[in-house]
Amino acid sequence: MVTIEIVSGPLIPFPSDDTRKEDGAELIFNGRVRSTEHGKKITNLEYEQYEGMAETELNQIAEEAVRKFLIHDLFCKHRIGKVKVGEVSLHVVIWSKHRKEGLEAMTYFIAELKKRVPIWKWAILEDGTKVPSECTHG
Amino acid sequence: MIQVNIKCFSQVKYALEKDEIKLELEAGTTTVELEKIIREKASGKLDQVSLRVAINQKYVPNKTELKDGDEVVFIPPVQGG
């Protein structure tokens, strides 16, 4: 099963699940905002999405990951709007029978997200200036 | 003539200083021709920026013919995560 949420405001993580009897691996990834962008100090990132297409693409990539790696579930939350330095902007949880397919699925999901999902970052510099982030690495 | 609605994000928004542009185009205009118009409007600010194109919320190949009422987005390198 796939669950995708694009959220503005604080991100509440998916709870750990002790009821799962067939999943030997529960992988959690949290992507956090760093304090510098290309050597410049920032206070926040501001995430912008192409509404509709961003969620559709996230769903599609998650479904691909489930099919390709035979994991059981992939849940993802991605924040939009201002995210302070240190806060979580991306939260992904994968449940799978063994760790190997879960780890491979996590790598695939995040790599494809960074290639295909129309979400962008604006850097808010310490003087309040807002500029498109130059960060495009995968 | 056809009318298309171009939504602007990230570096395209920054270069054009607009969230949205409506343009009237000759029937038969393709995405490649529209991209050229957009790059000219940006006066060089998008010269170093690679752009993919989406029509009505889906990525489309280059040289796709535009239709009346299309929503077009020129997508600079994405940065989710």
Backbone of each chain as ProteinMPNN parsed JSONL, in Angstrom:
{"seq_chain_A": "MVTIEIVSGPLIPFPSDDTRKEDGAELIFNGRVRSTEHGKKITNLEYEQYEGMAETELNQIAEEAVRKFLIHDLFCKHRIGKVKVGEVSLHVVIWSKHRKEGLEAMTYFIAELKKRVPIWKWAILEDGTKVPSECTHG", "coords_chain_A": {"N_chain_A": [[0.84, -1.201, 0.0], [0.372, 2.263, -0.655], [0.924, 5.481, 0.668], [0.627, 8.869, 0.292], [1.382, 12.136, 1.279], [1.143, 15.586, 0.955], [2.139, 18.239, 2.821], [1.479, 21.316, 4.529], [2.991, 23.196, 7.086], [3.933, 21.907, 10.363], [5.459, 18.651, 10.317], [4.081, 15.605, 11.069], [5.357, 12.581, 12.065], [4.863, 9.281, 10.608], [3.547, 6.707, 12.691], [5.562, 4.232, 14.372], [5.089, 0.691, 13.93], [4.004, -1.875, 15.755], [2.379, -3.993, 15.239], [2.82, -5.393, 12.979], [3.387, -8.459, 11.562], [4.659, -9.716, 9.473], [6.642, -8.18, 8.467], [9.944, -7.773, 8.464], [11.545, -5.613, 8.331], [11.56, -2.182, 9.036], [11.909, 0.76, 7.65], [13.036, 4.066, 8.112], [13.22, 7.271, 6.807], [14.355, 10.539, 7.22], [14.512, 13.64, 5.782], [16.318, 16.557, 6.308], [16.49, 20.155, 6.723], [19.372, 21.865, 5.836], [21.815, 24.237, 7.184], [23.158, 25.842, 5.426], [23.326, 27.064, 2.058], [24.983, 26.526, -0.77], [27.219, 27.634, 0.486], [26.143, 29.9, 1.65], [24.569, 31.268, 4.504], [21.394, 30.276, 5.666], [17.972, 30.858, 6.792], [15.598, 29.565, 6.456], [14.146, 27.118, 4.258], [11.96, 27.491, 1.505], [9.49, 25.58, 0.262], [8.084, 24.928, -2.893], [5.39, 23.785, -4.858], [4.151, 22.225, -7.881], [0.989, 22.103, -7.872], [-1.005, 19.247, -7.627], [0.235, 17.826, -9.879], [2.615, 17.249, -8.534], [1.84, 15.571, -6.394], [0.698, 13.482, -7.836], [2.932, 12.478, -9.268], [4.571, 11.679, -7.116], [2.994, 9.618, -6.054], [3.009, 7.858, -8.223], [5.741, 7.136, -8.416], [6.077, 5.912, -5.954], [4.348, 3.718, -6.224], [5.693, 2.405, -8.275], [8.039, 1.697, -6.899], [7.032, -0.118, -5.012], [6.133, -2.186, -6.693], [8.493, -2.875, -8.111], [10.401, -3.64, -6.161], [9.103, -5.314, -4.462], [8.229, -4.588, -1.919], [6.192, -4.123, 1.051], [4.724, -1.842, 2.033], [4.739, 1.703, 1.441], [5.063, 4.765, 2.838], [4.786, 8.275, 2.619], [5.574, 11.645, 3.47], [5.7, 14.968, 2.417], [6.866, 18.183, 2.944], [5.534, 21.463, 2.246], [5.941, 24.942, 1.629], [7.285, 27.202, 4.16], [10.145, 25.903, 5.759], [11.994, 25.496, 8.59], [15.548, 25.712, 9.306], [16.996, 22.666, 10.187], [14.588, 21.359, 10.587], [12.341, 18.685, 9.545], [11.818, 17.963, 6.159], [11.157, 15.981, 4.414], [9.704, 12.839, 4.817], [9.885, 9.427, 4.957], [8.618, 6.158, 5.145], [9.208, 2.727, 4.972], [7.987, -0.555, 4.813], [9.048, -3.869, 4.786], [9.656, -7.364, 3.957], [12.347, -8.23, 4.216], [15.474, -6.45, 4.927], [16.985, -5.793, 2.662], [15.485, -5.405, 0.219], [13.939, -3.335, 1.104], [15.799, -1.267, 1.622], [16.827, -0.899, -0.958], [14.516, -0.083, -2.268], [14.009, 2.313, -0.925], [16.214, 3.874, -1.708], [15.742, 4.004, -4.481], [13.211, 5.298, -4.54], [13.724, 7.854, -3.415], [15.705, 8.821, -5.121], [14.347, 8.937, -7.593], [12.293, 10.693, -6.935], [13.777, 13.032, -6.672], [14.383, 13.499, -9.282], [12.024, 13.747, -10.719], [9.694, 14.833, -9.441], [7.688, 17.674, -9.37], [8.689, 19.826, -7.414], [10.12, 22.558, -5.77], [12.84, 24.462, -4.274], [13.141, 27.447, -2.434], [15.577, 29.576, -1.194], [15.772, 31.177, 1.909], [17.566, 33.778, 2.834], [19.816, 35.042, 5.421], [19.495, 37.813, 5.514], [16.904, 38.079, 4.803], [16.338, 37.972, 2.118], [14.851, 36.295, -0.662], [15.605, 33.672, -2.709], [15.778, 31.533, -5.645], [16.7, 28.215, -4.856], [19.962, 26.907, -5.427], [20.483, 24.342, -5.337], [20.691, 21.26, -6.813], [21.481, 18.698, -6.701], [21.352, 15.076, -6.695]], "CA_chain_A": [[0.0, 0.0, 0.0], [1.106, 3.52, -0.757], [0.266, 6.67, 1.209], [1.396, 10.082, -0.011], [0.76, 13.368, 1.794], [1.9, 16.845, 0.856], [1.597, 18.968, 3.964], [2.096, 22.582, 4.937], [3.02, 23.19, 8.551], [4.794, 20.87, 10.952], [5.258, 17.294, 9.802], [3.935, 14.588, 12.123], [5.826, 11.324, 11.453], [4.024, 8.085, 10.705], [3.962, 5.969, 13.893], [6.129, 2.891, 14.252], [3.942, -0.218, 13.973], [4.371, -3.155, 16.377], [1.391, -5.037, 14.913], [3.195, -6.054, 11.72], [3.995, -9.766, 11.857], [5.353, -10.236, 8.296], [7.644, -7.213, 8.012], [11.157, -7.802, 9.283], [12.256, -4.326, 8.227], [10.814, -0.914, 9.024], [12.932, 1.775, 7.363], [12.548, 5.443, 8.247], [14.14, 8.299, 6.304], [13.963, 11.933, 7.43], [15.375, 14.637, 5.153], [16.244, 17.798, 7.1], [17.017, 21.369, 6.087], [20.72, 22.262, 6.301], [21.899, 25.671, 7.518], [23.811, 26.615, 4.36], [23.038, 26.785, 0.652], [26.122, 26.995, -1.558], [28.105, 28.451, 1.32], [25.456, 31.04, 2.268], [23.71, 30.92, 5.647], [19.96, 30.493, 5.438], [17.127, 30.676, 7.979], [14.547, 28.618, 6.065], [13.862, 26.86, 2.847], [10.525, 27.539, 1.213], [9.208, 24.598, -0.793], [6.992, 25.28, -3.806], [5.006, 22.622, -5.67], [3.139, 22.325, -8.931], [-0.068, 21.383, -7.168], [-1.669, 18.21, -8.433], [1.234, 16.982, -10.538], [3.605, 16.795, -7.546], [1.29, 14.415, -5.673], [0.544, 12.397, -8.814], [4.258, 11.9, -9.534], [4.999, 10.963, -5.9], [2.218, 8.365, -6.011], [3.478, 6.969, -9.301], [7.069, 6.619, -8.059], [5.884, 4.989, -4.819], [3.771, 2.479, -6.783], [6.797, 1.745, -8.988], [8.942, 1.111, -5.897], [6.353, -1.291, -4.435], [6.134, -3.257, -7.707], [9.85, -3.247, -8.518], [11.201, -4.235, -5.083], [8.224, -6.214, -3.703], [8.039, -4.163, -0.528], [4.767, -4.186, 1.398], [4.101, -0.515, 2.135], [5.589, 2.898, 1.395], [4.341, 5.968, 3.264], [5.642, 9.457, 2.429], [5.056, 12.996, 3.672], [6.612, 16.011, 1.938], [6.376, 19.503, 3.35], [5.486, 22.583, 1.317], [5.963, 26.188, 2.398], [8.546, 27.475, 4.872], [10.657, 24.875, 6.671], [13.169, 26.073, 9.274], [16.787, 24.923, 9.378], [16.946, 21.583, 11.176], [13.305, 20.642, 10.554], [12.181, 17.629, 8.526], [11.035, 18.348, 4.976], [10.729, 14.746, 3.742], [9.63, 11.705, 5.75], [9.494, 8.223, 4.215], [8.695, 4.897, 5.886], [9.001, 1.537, 4.133], [7.933, -1.836, 5.497], [9.32, -4.975, 3.851], [9.973, -8.629, 4.635], [13.77, -8.174, 4.576], [16.007, -5.092, 4.804], [17.624, -5.525, 1.365], [14.537, -4.806, -0.733], [13.506, -2.057, 1.677], [16.861, -0.276, 1.389], [16.869, -0.607, -2.4], [13.31, 0.683, -2.605], [14.183, 3.671, -0.38], [17.159, 4.572, -2.59], [15.048, 4.248, -5.755], [12.13, 6.264, -4.348], [14.254, 9.207, -3.192], [16.415, 9.24, -6.337], [13.36, 9.297, -8.62], [11.631, 11.913, -6.43], [14.649, 14.167, -6.954], [14.455, 13.71, -10.734], [10.733, 13.867, -11.421], [8.552, 15.46, -8.746], [7.813, 19.132, -9.513], [8.792, 20.576, -6.157], [11.35, 23.364, -5.812], [13.197, 25.119, -3.019], [13.632, 28.829, -2.404], [16.386, 29.782, 0.012], [15.568, 32.456, 2.601], [18.876, 34.123, 3.399], [19.754, 35.699, 6.747], [19.008, 39.21, 5.386], [15.495, 38.03, 4.405], [16.201, 37.816, 0.663], [14.359, 34.98, -1.091], [16.139, 33.363, -4.05], [15.657, 30.094, -5.956], [17.844, 27.428, -4.403], [20.814, 26.409, -6.519], [20.757, 22.929, -5.03], [19.997, 20.343, -7.724], [22.103, 17.371, -6.683], [20.451, 13.988, -6.322]], "C_chain_A": [[0.88, 1.258, 0.0], [0.278, 4.637, -0.121], [1.166, 7.867, 0.952], [0.649, 11.283, 0.56], [1.7, 14.539, 1.55], [1.299, 17.778, 1.892], [2.272, 20.329, 4.128], [1.988, 22.634, 6.46], [3.807, 21.999, 9.05], [4.428, 19.46, 10.491], [5.186, 16.304, 10.969], [4.313, 13.24, 11.517], [4.776, 10.217, 11.537], [4.482, 7.287, 11.926], [4.624, 4.633, 13.539], [4.999, 1.893, 14.527], [4.361, -1.595, 14.499], [3.414, -4.29, 16.026], [1.787, -5.825, 13.676], [3.957, -7.348, 12.013], [4.842, -10.298, 10.686], [6.465, -9.317, 7.8], [8.844, -7.225, 8.951], [11.894, -6.484, 9.283], [11.268, -3.17, 8.213], [11.86, 0.176, 8.86], [12.329, 3.158, 7.441], [13.622, 6.386, 7.72], [13.55, 9.674, 6.61], [14.966, 12.834, 6.737], [15.197, 15.959, 5.885], [16.9, 18.965, 6.365], [18.367, 21.728, 6.707], [20.797, 23.782, 6.471], [22.56, 26.503, 6.422], [23.36, 26.14, 2.989], [24.174, 27.378, -0.159], [26.963, 27.998, -0.77], [27.432, 29.639, 1.982], [24.554, 30.558, 3.388], [22.259, 31.201, 5.305], [19.204, 30.323, 6.762], [16.053, 29.627, 7.714], [14.762, 28.217, 4.614], [12.361, 27.039, 2.681], [10.276, 26.618, 0.023], [7.969, 25.022, -1.57], [6.663, 24.052, -4.638], [4.146, 23.046, -6.858], [2.003, 21.445, -8.439], [-0.786, 20.417, -8.106], [-0.629, 17.278, -9.02], [2.258, 16.45, -9.541], [3.093, 15.543, -6.828], [1.127, 13.214, -6.607], [1.878, 11.694, -9.067], [4.771, 11.113, -8.321], [4.29, 9.608, -5.791], [2.744, 7.357, -7.02], [4.823, 6.337, -8.947], [6.947, 5.604, -6.915], [5.312, 3.655, -5.319], [4.845, 1.69, -7.539], [7.716, 1.026, -8.003], [8.33, -0.154, -5.284], [6.411, -2.471, -5.419], [7.537, -3.794, -7.97], [10.595, -4.027, -7.429], [10.394, -5.15, -4.164], [8.196, -5.875, -2.213], [6.54, -4.176, -0.229], [4.104, -2.816, 1.379], [5.146, 0.586, 2.039], [4.707, 4.092, 1.75], [5.293, 7.156, 3.132], [4.881, 10.737, 2.771], [6.114, 13.977, 3.182], [6.034, 17.36, 2.327], [6.454, 20.509, 2.216], [5.411, 23.848, 2.17], [7.263, 26.301, 3.166], [8.898, 26.344, 5.834], [11.955, 25.417, 7.278], [14.363, 25.124, 9.195], [16.65, 23.888, 10.503], [15.655, 20.782, 11.141], [13.264, 19.629, 9.413], [11.305, 18.142, 7.383], [10.483, 17.12, 4.257], [10.796, 13.585, 4.728], [9.108, 10.496, 4.96], [9.633, 7.013, 5.132], [8.371, 3.758, 4.929], [8.977, 0.313, 5.034], [8.147, -2.935, 4.468], [9.703, -6.226, 4.654], [11.413, -8.634, 5.132], [14.306, -6.762, 4.334], [16.475, -4.766, 3.388], [16.658, -4.823, 0.409], [14.027, -3.453, -0.214], [14.527, -0.955, 1.416], [16.944, 0.106, -0.085], [15.672, 0.24, -2.815], [13.432, 2.125, -2.12], [15.107, 4.482, -1.296], [16.479, 4.945, -3.904], [14.03, 5.377, -5.588], [12.688, 7.686, -4.234], [14.981, 9.714, -4.449], [15.419, 9.685, -7.419], [12.592, 10.559, -8.225], [12.464, 13.143, -6.832], [14.843, 14.425, -8.436], [13.134, 14.182, -11.322], [9.65, 14.691, -10.749], [8.684, 16.987, -8.794], [7.625, 19.882, -8.193], [10.136, 21.299, -6.22], [11.566, 24.046, -4.47], [13.606, 26.57, -3.286], [14.417, 28.965, -1.105], [16.046, 31.148, 0.609], [16.871, 32.761, 3.329], [18.713, 34.9, 4.709], [19.265, 37.143, 6.675], [17.555, 39.254, 4.9], [15.267, 37.872, 2.911], [15.754, 36.398, 0.324], [14.833, 34.733, -2.52], [15.929, 31.879, -4.349], [16.896, 29.368, -5.487], [18.654, 26.961, -5.608], [21.08, 24.928, -6.364], [19.98, 22.018, -5.968], [20.585, 18.936, -7.669], [21.103, 16.308, -6.222], [20.829, 13.424, -4.994]], "O_chain_A": [[1.967, 1.289, 0.576], [-0.929, 4.726, -0.347], [2.331, 7.874, 1.35], [-0.556, 11.434, 0.357], [2.883, 14.494, 1.887], [0.105, 18.076, 1.856], [3.472, 20.474, 3.898], [1.008, 22.168, 7.041], [4.288, 21.182, 8.265], [3.258, 19.128, 10.304], [6.126, 16.19, 11.756], [3.675, 12.792, 10.565], [3.918, 10.22, 12.419], [5.683, 7.195, 12.179], [4.286, 3.999, 12.539], [4.063, 2.202, 15.264], [4.989, -2.379, 13.787], [3.611, -5.424, 16.464], [1.15, -6.829, 13.356], [5.024, -7.333, 12.627], [5.645, -11.214, 10.868], [7.152, -9.635, 6.829], [8.768, -6.748, 10.084], [12.762, -6.248, 10.123], [10.279, -3.179, 7.481], [12.603, 0.487, 9.791], [11.247, 3.405, 6.909], [14.781, 6.316, 8.127], [12.389, 9.942, 6.3], [16.153, 12.802, 7.064], [14.075, 16.432, 6.065], [17.754, 18.773, 5.499], [18.493, 21.875, 7.922], [19.949, 24.516, 5.965], [22.53, 27.733, 6.476], [23.053, 24.964, 2.79], [24.316, 28.598, -0.231], [27.361, 29.047, -1.276], [28.056, 30.328, 2.789], [23.855, 29.556, 3.242], [21.935, 32.238, 4.725], [19.711, 29.734, 7.716], [15.646, 28.895, 8.616], [15.462, 28.887, 3.855], [11.587, 26.772, 3.601], [10.783, 26.846, -1.075], [6.953, 25.417, -0.997], [7.57, 23.346, -5.079], [3.5, 24.094, -6.833], [2.039, 20.221, -8.564], [-1.121, 20.76, -9.24], [-0.602, 16.088, -8.708], [2.724, 15.319, -9.682], [3.829, 14.569, -6.674], [1.385, 12.075, -6.219], [1.946, 10.465, -9.08], [5.331, 10.026, -8.468], [4.908, 8.591, -5.477], [2.905, 6.173, -6.722], [5.021, 5.14, -9.154], [7.623, 4.575, -6.907], [5.747, 2.589, -4.883], [4.9, 0.463, -7.455], [8.124, -0.111, -8.24], [9.031, -1.142, -5.064], [6.701, -3.602, -5.03], [7.748, -5.004, -8.044], [11.334, -4.964, -7.732], [10.931, -5.698, -3.202], [8.146, -6.762, -1.361], [5.719, -4.233, -1.144], [3.043, -2.646, 0.779], [6.281, 0.431, 2.491], [3.734, 4.392, 1.058], [6.467, 7.057, 3.489], [3.713, 10.898, 2.418], [7.294, 13.829, 3.5], [4.863, 17.645, 2.074], [7.319, 20.424, 1.344], [4.888, 23.831, 3.284], [8.23, 25.595, 2.876], [8.063, 25.889, 6.617], [12.895, 25.751, 6.557], [14.212, 23.912, 9.039], [16.24, 24.21, 11.618], [15.621, 19.645, 11.613], [14.037, 19.703, 8.458], [10.216, 18.674, 7.597], [9.464, 17.204, 3.572], [11.813, 13.374, 5.389], [8.027, 10.545, 4.373], [10.644, 6.86, 5.816], [7.397, 3.813, 4.178], [9.83, 0.156, 5.908], [7.515, -2.941, 3.411], [10.024, -6.159, 5.841], [11.692, -8.982, 6.279], [13.682, -5.969, 3.628], [16.384, -3.619, 2.949], [16.979, -3.771, -0.144], [13.724, -2.55, -0.994], [14.164, 0.157, 1.034], [17.11, 1.278, -0.425], [15.802, 1.166, -3.616], [13.013, 3.053, -2.812], [14.816, 5.633, -1.619], [16.623, 6.069, -4.385], [13.988, 6.304, -6.396], [12.188, 8.609, -4.877], [14.884, 10.891, -4.796], [15.636, 10.7, -8.081], [12.278, 11.393, -9.075], [11.922, 14.157, -7.272], [15.404, 15.452, -8.819], [13.115, 14.927, -12.302], [8.762, 15.202, -11.431], [9.676, 17.537, -8.315], [6.58, 20.469, -7.911], [11.144, 20.743, -6.656], [10.654, 24.194, -3.657], [14.323, 26.865, -4.242], [13.97, 28.521, -0.048], [16.033, 32.155, -0.1], [17.231, 32.098, 4.302], [17.62, 35.35, 5.052], [18.692, 37.655, 7.636], [17.029, 40.329, 4.616], [14.135, 37.661, 2.475], [16.207, 35.427, 0.93], [14.502, 35.492, -3.431], [15.902, 31.058, -3.432], [18.015, 29.839, -5.689], [18.104, 26.662, -6.668], [21.808, 24.328, -7.155], [18.75, 21.998, -5.934], [20.239, 18.081, -8.484], [20.16, 16.584, -5.481], [20.181, 12.494, -4.511]]}, "seq_chain_B": "MIQVNIKCFSQVKYALEKDEIKLELEAGTTTVELEKIIREKASGKLDQVSLRVAINQKYVPNKTELKDGDEVVFIPPVQGG", "coords_chain_B": {"N_chain_B": [[-6.262, 30.9, -34.007], [-4.918, 30.029, -30.766], [-5.303, 29.831, -27.18], [-3.097, 29.658, -24.46], [-2.281, 28.767, -21.062], [0.321, 29.613, -19.072], [1.982, 28.379, -16.342], [4.181, 29.501, -13.825], [7.132, 28.532, -12.144], [9.684, 28.408, -9.589], [12.851, 28.98, -10.978], [11.866, 29.962, -13.368], [9.714, 31.526, -12.619], [11.148, 33.388, -11.132], [12.758, 34.555, -13.081], [10.913, 35.66, -14.889], [9.302, 37.094, -13.27], [6.63, 36.573, -12.735], [3.658, 34.734, -11.837], [2.004, 33.493, -13.554], [1.176, 33.315, -17.03], [-0.769, 34.315, -19.755], [-1.058, 33.416, -23.107], [-1.651, 34.181, -26.54], [-1.47, 32.176, -29.345], [-0.367, 31.058, -32.591], [-2.333, 28.563, -34.195], [-1.168, 25.234, -34.076], [1.282, 25.728, -32.992], [4.206, 24.576, -31.298], [5.613, 23.009, -28.303], [8.336, 23.498, -28.299], [8.596, 25.848, -29.757], [7.16, 27.561, -28.122], [8.747, 27.478, -25.838], [10.968, 28.845, -26.749], [9.907, 31.419, -27.001], [9.376, 31.966, -24.311], [11.951, 31.885, -23.219], [13.038, 34.083, -24.548], [11.512, 36.141, -23.422], [12.579, 36.084, -20.918], [14.951, 37.348, -21.147], [17.649, 36.329, -21.232], [17.99, 35.346, -18.666], [17.32, 32.728, -18.299], [19.11, 31.267, -19.682], [21.047, 29.439, -18.824], [19.556, 27.45, -17.772], [18.095, 24.307, -17.736], [15.097, 23.076, -19.176], [12.206, 21.124, -18.749], [9.041, 20.067, -20.092], [5.628, 20.252, -19.155], [2.302, 19.416, -19.926], [-0.942, 20.113, -19.035], [-0.525, 18.888, -16.535], [1.126, 16.686, -17.022], [4.276, 15.256, -17.955], [5.546, 15.895, -21.213], [6.737, 14.953, -24.516], [9.336, 16.727, -26.344], [8.471, 19.169, -28.833], [5.728, 18.813, -28.833], [2.484, 19.434, -29.999], [0.607, 22.285, -29.194], [-2.621, 22.779, -27.67], [-5.766, 24.55, -27.733], [-6.478, 26.121, -24.686], [-4.698, 24.682, -23.151], [-2.784, 23.967, -20.18], [0.364, 24.946, -19.425], [3.583, 24.097, -18.24], [6.877, 25.023, -17.829], [9.453, 23.22, -16.719], [11.954, 23.7, -14.499], [15.082, 22.217, -13.261], [14.153, 19.887, -10.787], [13.673, 19.896, -7.165], [12.902, 18.451, -4.908], [12.641, 16.935, -1.61]], "CA_chain_B": [[-5.44, 31.19, -32.824], [-5.225, 29.293, -29.537], [-4.802, 30.496, -25.972], [-2.556, 28.733, -23.455], [-1.991, 29.364, -19.759], [1.635, 29.129, -18.631], [2.232, 28.575, -14.912], [5.63, 29.691, -13.64], [7.666, 28.086, -10.858], [11.134, 28.429, -9.338], [13.677, 29.916, -11.74], [11.051, 30.587, -14.422], [8.993, 32.598, -11.912], [12.146, 34.381, -10.734], [13.236, 35.255, -14.28], [9.827, 36.409, -15.545], [8.607, 37.861, -12.226], [5.188, 36.32, -12.86], [3.189, 33.392, -11.46], [1.187, 32.931, -14.626], [1.106, 34.138, -18.245], [-1.675, 33.806, -20.79], [-0.558, 33.825, -24.418], [-2.344, 33.754, -27.759], [-0.475, 31.624, -30.267], [-0.878, 30.477, -33.839], [-2.659, 27.128, -34.126], [-0.045, 24.413, -34.558], [2.514, 26.051, -32.241], [4.68, 23.448, -30.48], [6.261, 23.36, -27.026], [9.681, 24.033, -28.572], [8.434, 27.256, -30.162], [6.744, 28.328, -26.936], [9.919, 27.595, -24.953], [11.802, 29.918, -27.305], [9.253, 32.688, -26.628], [9.571, 32.157, -22.865], [13.369, 32.217, -22.995], [13.246, 35.469, -25.007], [10.904, 37.023, -22.413], [13.442, 36.081, -19.724], [16.13, 38.187, -21.46], [18.932, 35.697, -20.899], [18.059, 34.817, -17.287], [17.111, 31.265, -18.291], [20.039, 30.666, -20.652], [21.789, 28.312, -18.231], [18.593, 26.588, -17.071], [17.431, 23.313, -18.594], [13.654, 23.062, -18.917], [11.32, 20.107, -19.306], [7.723, 20.679, -20.24], [4.435, 19.48, -18.812], [1.028, 19.969, -20.388], [-2.075, 19.597, -18.255], [-0.028, 18.112, -15.392], [1.914, 15.499, -17.402], [5.435, 15.499, -18.811], [5.308, 15.562, -22.625], [7.966, 15.043, -25.299], [9.59, 17.956, -27.108], [7.734, 19.385, -30.093], [4.307, 18.475, -28.732], [1.644, 20.542, -30.482], [-0.259, 22.834, -28.135], [-4.053, 22.876, -27.989], [-6.438, 25.664, -27.068], [-6.828, 25.881, -23.277], [-3.668, 23.905, -22.433], [-1.994, 24.53, -19.078], [1.749, 24.568, -19.752], [4.599, 24.454, -17.238], [8.273, 24.729, -18.156], [9.916, 22.712, -15.424], [13.401, 23.713, -14.258], [15.479, 21.056, -12.445], [13.326, 19.805, -9.572], [14.515, 19.946, -5.956], [12.193, 17.913, -3.746], [13.426, 16.174, -0.642]], "C_chain_B": [[-5.872, 30.3, -31.657], [-4.723, 30.112, -28.34], [-4.285, 29.437, -25.0], [-2.242, 29.507, -22.182], [-0.682, 28.768, -19.251], [1.789, 29.437, -17.146], [3.736, 28.601, -14.68], [6.05, 29.286, -12.224], [9.177, 28.302, -10.817], [11.845, 29.45, -10.237], [12.912, 30.604, -12.865], [10.271, 31.759, -13.809], [9.942, 33.749, -11.58], [12.58, 35.228, -11.939], [12.144, 36.15, -14.87], [9.062, 37.309, -14.575], [7.091, 37.755, -12.356], [4.874, 34.896, -12.394], [2.538, 32.69, -12.65], [1.196, 33.886, -15.823], [0.084, 33.509, -19.185], [-1.166, 34.325, -22.129], [-1.48, 33.338, -25.517], [-1.285, 33.341, -28.765], [-1.163, 31.162, -31.543], [-1.247, 29.018, -33.593], [-1.487, 26.351, -34.696], [1.275, 24.716, -33.856], [2.904, 24.863, -31.358], [5.346, 23.955, -29.198], [7.655, 23.962, -27.255], [9.597, 25.51, -28.939], [8.017, 28.125, -28.969], [7.922, 28.509, -25.964], [10.822, 28.732, -25.436], [11.226, 31.294, -26.915], [9.518, 33.004, -25.15], [11.02, 32.55, -22.563], [13.659, 33.651, -23.438], [12.675, 36.462, -23.992], [11.797, 37.14, -21.177], [14.738, 36.863, -19.937], [17.45, 37.589, -20.97], [18.986, 35.049, -19.533], [17.829, 33.307, -17.219], [18.099, 30.533, -19.203], [20.757, 29.437, -20.102], [20.859, 27.285, -17.571], [17.964, 25.601, -18.048], [15.954, 23.244, -18.191], [13.019, 21.832, -19.553], [9.941, 20.736, -19.396], [6.629, 19.698, -19.842], [3.222, 20.203, -19.39], [-0.078, 19.29, -19.598], [-1.624, 18.549, -17.243], [0.72, 16.831, -15.755], [3.118, 15.924, -18.233], [5.092, 15.093, -20.237], [6.629, 15.653, -23.374], [8.106, 16.424, -25.943], [8.736, 17.99, -28.36], [6.295, 18.893, -30.033], [3.486, 19.691, -29.168], [0.69, 20.987, -29.367], [-1.695, 22.942, -28.629], [-4.658, 24.053, -27.213], [-6.799, 25.268, -25.628], [-5.798, 25.084, -22.508], [-3.066, 24.705, -21.28], [-0.563, 24.017, -19.272], [2.675, 25.0, -18.617], [5.973, 24.071, -17.783], [8.975, 24.446, -16.834], [11.441, 22.761, -15.321], [13.783, 22.503, -13.404], [14.747, 21.037, -11.107], [14.225, 19.588, -8.352], [13.809, 19.408, -4.722], [13.138, 17.18, -2.802], [13.959, 17.033, 0.476]], "O_chain_B": [[-7.025, 29.876, -31.57], [-3.843, 30.963, -28.472], [-4.959, 28.438, -24.747], [-1.977, 30.709, -22.203], [-0.588, 27.561, -19.026], [1.737, 30.595, -16.733], [4.475, 27.814, -15.271], [5.406, 29.652, -11.242], [9.849, 28.37, -11.846], [11.488, 30.628, -10.257], [13.27, 31.71, -13.272], [10.179, 32.836, -14.399], [9.595, 34.921, -11.725], [12.747, 36.443, -11.835], [12.423, 37.269, -15.302], [8.283, 38.168, -14.987], [6.364, 38.72, -12.119], [5.689, 33.984, -12.53], [2.526, 31.462, -12.738], [1.221, 35.106, -15.656], [0.084, 32.294, -19.38], [-0.879, 35.513, -22.279], [-2.024, 32.235, -25.449], [-0.323, 34.07, -29.005], [-2.367, 30.911, -31.57], [-0.549, 28.316, -32.861], [-0.882, 26.764, -35.686], [2.275, 24.039, -34.095], [2.047, 24.224, -30.748], [5.602, 25.147, -29.032], [8.096, 24.826, -26.497], [10.411, 26.321, -28.497], [8.459, 29.266, -28.827], [8.07, 29.564, -25.348], [11.371, 29.484, -24.631], [11.967, 32.207, -26.549], [9.837, 34.135, -24.785], [11.275, 33.439, -21.751], [14.431, 34.358, -22.79], [13.279, 37.502, -23.731], [11.781, 38.154, -20.48], [15.53, 37.02, -19.008], [18.264, 38.283, -20.361], [19.909, 34.286, -19.246], [18.111, 32.679, -16.198], [17.951, 29.339, -19.465], [21.039, 28.498, -20.846], [21.32, 26.366, -16.894], [17.375, 25.995, -19.055], [15.615, 23.344, -17.011], [13.251, 21.527, -20.723], [9.701, 21.808, -18.842], [6.685, 18.505, -20.139], [3.129, 21.43, -19.348], [-0.141, 18.064, -19.506], [-2.23, 17.486, -17.102], [0.931, 15.977, -14.894], [3.028, 16.806, -19.087], [4.433, 14.077, -20.457], [7.546, 16.346, -22.932], [7.14, 17.177, -26.067], [8.331, 16.949, -28.878], [5.702, 18.588, -31.068], [3.757, 20.821, -28.762], [0.061, 20.168, -28.698], [-1.959, 23.16, -29.811], [-4.132, 24.484, -26.187], [-7.361, 24.197, -25.397], [-5.992, 24.824, -21.32], [-2.864, 25.916, -21.366], [-0.318, 22.811, -19.28], [2.571, 26.113, -18.099], [6.199, 22.919, -18.154], [9.077, 25.307, -15.96], [12.14, 21.977, -15.964], [12.901, 21.828, -12.874], [14.721, 22.035, -10.385], [15.372, 19.159, -8.476], [14.082, 19.856, -3.608], [14.273, 16.855, -3.152], [14.64, 16.531, 1.369]]}, "name": "protein", "num_of_chains": 2, "seq": "MVTIEIVSGPLIPFPSDDTRKEDGAELIFNGRVRSTEHGKKITNLEYEQYEGMAETELNQIAEEAVRKFLIHDLFCKHRIGKVKVGEVSLHVVIWSKHRKEGLEAMTYFIAELKKRVPIWKWAILEDGTKVPSECTHGMIQVNIKCFSQVKYALEKDEIKLELEAGTTTVELEKIIREKASGKLDQVSLRVAINQKYVPNKTELKDGDEVVFIPPVQGG"}
